[in-house]
Amino acid sequence: MQKNIARSLAIGALVLALGLPSFGSVASASVTTVKTKITKEARIAARVEARAAKIAAKKARVAARIAARQAKGHKRTLPGKVVSVTGTTILMSKGNTTYTIEAAGITPVDRKGAAITVADIKTGHKISVRGTVTGTVVTNILKLRDITLPVSTTTAD
C-alpha cells in the first residue's frame, strides 16, 4: 500500500512540474499487481527436471569424449600371452580378449632389451606391447617385448 501512495505522489509531482491539467488536487494512479503462486510440488518438479537435463548433458559429453578416443585409438601397454604368430601378425590373449598385433616394420626386443625378430616369438610366450589400441587391434606399435624367461641351460658337472 505504501508503494502505491508513493507512486501516486510521484505522479502528482510530475503532473505539477510539467504543468499538465490535473484531475483534482491530487493525481492518483492505480497499479495492479498479479502474483502467481507456484506450488512447492511445481518448484520441486522444476528442480528435478533441471537436474535431469544437466545429468543428460554430462552423459552426452562423456559419451562423445569416449567415442572420439576410440575413433583415434588409445595408446597403452598390454601384457598377454601369444596365441599364434603368422608372418608379422601376432594374436595375443589377455583375459577373455584376443588382440591382433600388426608388428610390421618394428624390431621386437627380448627380456634383456636385445633385438629379436618376430619369428623368435613363439606360441605361449608372454609379451608386452605398447601401441594404439582400437577395439581389439593394436597398431602403431612403439614397443614389443618378449618377456618370457629365457630357457636355463645348466650342465651337470
C-alpha positions as CSV (number, residue, x, y, z in Angstrom):
1,M,0.0,0.0,0.0
2,Q,2.8,2.4,0.8
3,K,4.3,1.8,-2.6
4,N,1.0,2.8,-4.3
5,I,0.9,6.1,-2.2
6,A,4.5,6.9,-3.1
7,R,3.8,6.3,-6.8
8,S,0.7,8.5,-6.6
9,L,2.6,11.3,-5.0
10,A,5.4,11.0,-7.6
11,I,2.9,11.1,-10.5
12,G,1.2,14.1,-8.9
13,A,4.5,15.9,-8.6
14,L,5.3,15.1,-12.2
15,V,1.9,16.5,-13.3
16,L,2.5,19.7,-11.4
17,A,6.1,20.1,-12.7
18,L,5.0,19.6,-16.3
19,G,2.0,21.9,-15.9
20,L,-0.4,19.3,-17.1
21,P,-4.0,19.6,-16.2
22,S,-4.8,17.6,-13.2
23,F,-8.0,15.8,-12.3
24,G,-8.2,17.3,-8.9
25,S,-5.9,18.4,-6.3
26,V,-4.1,15.1,-6.1
27,A,-3.3,12.9,-9.0
28,S,-3.8,9.2,-8.5
29,A,-2.6,6.1,-10.2
30,S,-3.5,2.6,-9.6
31,V,-1.2,-0.2,-10.1
32,T,-2.4,-3.8,-10.3
33,T,-0.1,-6.5,-9.3
34,V,-0.8,-10.1,-10.1
35,K,1.0,-12.6,-8.0
36,T,1.1,-16.1,-9.2
37,K,1.6,-18.8,-6.6
38,I,3.9,-21.6,-7.5
39,T,3.3,-24.6,-5.5
40,K,6.0,-26.5,-3.7
41,E,5.5,-29.5,-5.9
42,A,5.9,-27.4,-9.1
43,R,9.2,-26.0,-7.7
44,I,10.5,-29.5,-6.8
45,A,9.5,-30.8,-10.2
46,A,11.3,-27.9,-12.0
47,R,14.4,-28.6,-10.0
48,V,14.3,-32.3,-10.7
49,E,13.8,-31.6,-14.4
50,A,16.7,-29.2,-14.5
51,R,18.9,-31.7,-12.7
52,A,17.9,-34.5,-15.1
53,A,18.8,-32.2,-18.1
54,K,22.2,-31.4,-16.5
55,I,22.9,-35.1,-16.0
56,A,21.8,-36.0,-19.5
57,A,24.1,-33.3,-21.0
58,K,27.1,-34.5,-18.9
59,K,26.5,-38.1,-20.1
60,A,26.4,-36.9,-23.7
61,R,29.7,-35.1,-23.2
62,V,31.3,-38.2,-21.7
63,A,30.0,-40.4,-24.5
64,A,31.3,-38.0,-27.1
65,R,34.7,-38.0,-25.5
66,I,34.8,-41.8,-25.3
67,A,33.8,-42.1,-28.9
68,A,36.4,-39.6,-30.0
69,R,39.1,-41.5,-28.1
70,Q,38.0,-44.9,-29.6
71,A,37.9,-43.4,-33.1
72,K,41.5,-42.2,-32.9
73,G,42.7,-45.1,-30.8
74,H,44.3,-45.1,-27.4
75,K,48.0,-45.7,-26.7
76,R,48.5,-48.1,-23.9
77,T,50.6,-51.1,-22.8
78,L,49.1,-54.5,-22.9
79,P,50.7,-57.7,-21.5
80,G,49.4,-61.0,-22.7
81,K,50.1,-64.5,-23.9
82,V,50.9,-65.3,-27.6
83,V,48.2,-67.4,-29.2
84,S,49.7,-67.6,-32.7
85,V,52.2,-65.9,-34.9
86,T,51.6,-65.6,-38.7
87,G,54.2,-63.5,-40.6
88,T,54.2,-60.1,-38.9
89,T,50.8,-60.6,-37.3
90,I,50.6,-61.8,-33.7
91,L,47.5,-62.9,-31.9
92,M,47.7,-62.2,-28.1
93,S,45.2,-63.1,-25.4
94,K,44.7,-61.1,-22.3
95,G,41.9,-62.4,-20.1
96,N,38.9,-63.2,-22.3
97,T,40.0,-60.9,-25.1
98,T,42.2,-61.7,-28.1
99,Y,44.2,-58.8,-29.6
100,T,45.6,-58.7,-33.1
101,I,49.1,-57.1,-33.2
102,E,50.3,-55.7,-36.5
103,A,54.1,-55.9,-36.0
104,A,55.3,-55.0,-39.5
105,G,58.3,-52.6,-39.5
106,I,59.2,-52.9,-35.9
107,T,62.0,-54.6,-34.1
108,P,60.9,-56.5,-31.0
109,V,63.2,-56.9,-28.1
110,D,63.7,-59.7,-25.6
111,R,63.6,-59.5,-21.8
112,K,67.1,-58.1,-21.6
113,G,66.5,-55.5,-24.4
114,A,68.4,-57.3,-27.2
115,A,66.8,-57.1,-30.6
116,I,65.0,-60.2,-31.9
117,T,62.8,-60.9,-34.9
118,V,59.0,-61.6,-34.9
119,A,59.8,-65.2,-35.8
120,D,61.6,-65.6,-32.5
121,I,58.3,-65.0,-30.7
122,K,56.6,-68.4,-30.2
123,T,53.1,-69.5,-29.2
124,G,52.8,-69.5,-25.4
125,H,55.4,-66.7,-24.8
126,K,54.4,-63.8,-22.6
127,I,54.7,-60.5,-24.4
128,S,54.1,-56.8,-23.7
129,V,53.1,-54.5,-26.5
130,R,52.7,-50.7,-26.4
131,G,50.8,-49.1,-29.2
132,T,47.5,-47.7,-30.4
133,V,44.6,-49.9,-29.3
134,T,41.5,-49.6,-31.5
135,G,38.9,-52.2,-30.4
136,T,41.0,-55.4,-30.4
137,V,43.6,-54.3,-33.0
138,V,47.0,-52.9,-31.9
139,T,48.7,-50.8,-34.5
140,N,51.4,-48.0,-34.5
141,I,53.5,-50.1,-32.1
142,L,56.0,-48.3,-30.1
143,K,57.5,-51.3,-28.3
144,L,57.1,-55.0,-28.5
145,R,58.9,-57.0,-25.8
146,D,59.0,-60.8,-25.3
147,I,59.1,-61.1,-21.5
148,T,59.2,-64.9,-21.4
149,L,62.0,-66.1,-19.2
150,P,64.9,-67.5,-21.1
151,V,65.4,-71.2,-21.0
152,S,68.0,-72.1,-18.4
153,T,70.8,-74.2,-19.8
154,T,72.7,-75.6,-16.9
155,T,75.0,-78.5,-17.4
156,A,75.6,-81.2,-14.8
157,D,79.2,-81.4,-13.8
